[in-house]
Amino acid sequence: MDPRKYNLLYELKHIGYAAQKEYAEQQLSKIPFHVYLVSGNHDRWYESMGANIVGDVCDTVPNAEYIGRDEGDIEVGE
């Protein structure tokens, strides 16, 4: 396989906590409705250093709400 022929879709472009947090905030701010987020296995890298990147992003994005690690509950209706 010649890597020059393929788009490197999964190449990391935003390196580090601050860059990834800023990019997530920018992207989530574009969504015109309320979003619910859960942290997953890739977020554990930051959790192992004492940071909750998903929760921190939600603290700064008005339409985003952190609801848990790996899973969360949402009430629908009454």
C-alpha positions in Angstrom: 0.0 0.0 0.0 1.4 3.4 -1.0 0.5 5.8 1.8 0.7 8.8 -0.6 -2.4 7.5 -2.4 -4.6 7.6 0.6 -6.1 10.4 2.7 -4.7 10.0 6.2 -8.2 10.3 7.7 -7.1 9.3 11.2 -3.9 11.5 11.4 -3.9 13.5 14.6 -3.8 17.2 13.8 -4.5 18.7 17.2 -1.8 17.6 19.6 -2.2 18.0 23.3 -5.0 18.7 25.8 -5.3 22.4 25.0 -5.4 22.0 21.2 -7.9 19.1 21.4 -10.1 20.9 23.8 -10.1 24.1 21.7 -10.9 22.2 18.5 -13.8 20.3 20.2 -15.2 23.6 21.6 -15.1 25.2 18.1 -16.8 22.2 16.5 -19.5 21.8 19.2 -20.3 25.5 19.2 -21.4 25.1 15.5 -24.2 22.7 16.5 -27.5 24.6 16.7 -29.1 22.3 19.3 -28.3 20.9 22.8 -25.9 17.9 22.8 -25.2 15.3 25.4 -21.7 13.9 25.6 -20.1 10.9 27.3 -16.4 10.3 27.7 -14.9 7.1 26.2 -11.8 5.0 26.2 -9.7 7.5 24.3 -10.5 10.2 27.0 -8.9 8.0 29.7 -5.5 9.2 28.6 -6.3 12.6 30.1 -8.2 11.1 33.0 -5.1 9.2 34.0 -3.5 12.6 34.4 -6.4 14.0 36.4 -8.2 15.9 33.6 -11.8 15.3 32.4 -11.5 16.7 28.9 -15.1 16.0 27.9 -16.4 17.6 31.1 -14.1 20.6 30.6 -15.3 21.1 27.1 -18.9 21.0 28.2 -18.1 23.6 30.9 -17.3 26.1 28.2 -19.8 25.2 25.5 -23.3 26.4 26.4 -25.2 23.8 24.3 -23.1 20.8 25.5 -23.8 18.7 28.6 -21.5 16.0 30.0 -23.6 13.1 31.2 -21.1 10.4 32.2 -18.2 8.1 31.5 -18.9 5.5 28.9 -22.6 5.9 29.3 -25.2 8.3 30.5 -28.9 8.6 31.2 -31.3 11.1 29.5 -34.9 11.5 30.4 -37.2 11.9 27.4 -40.7 13.4 27.9 -42.4 13.3 31.3 
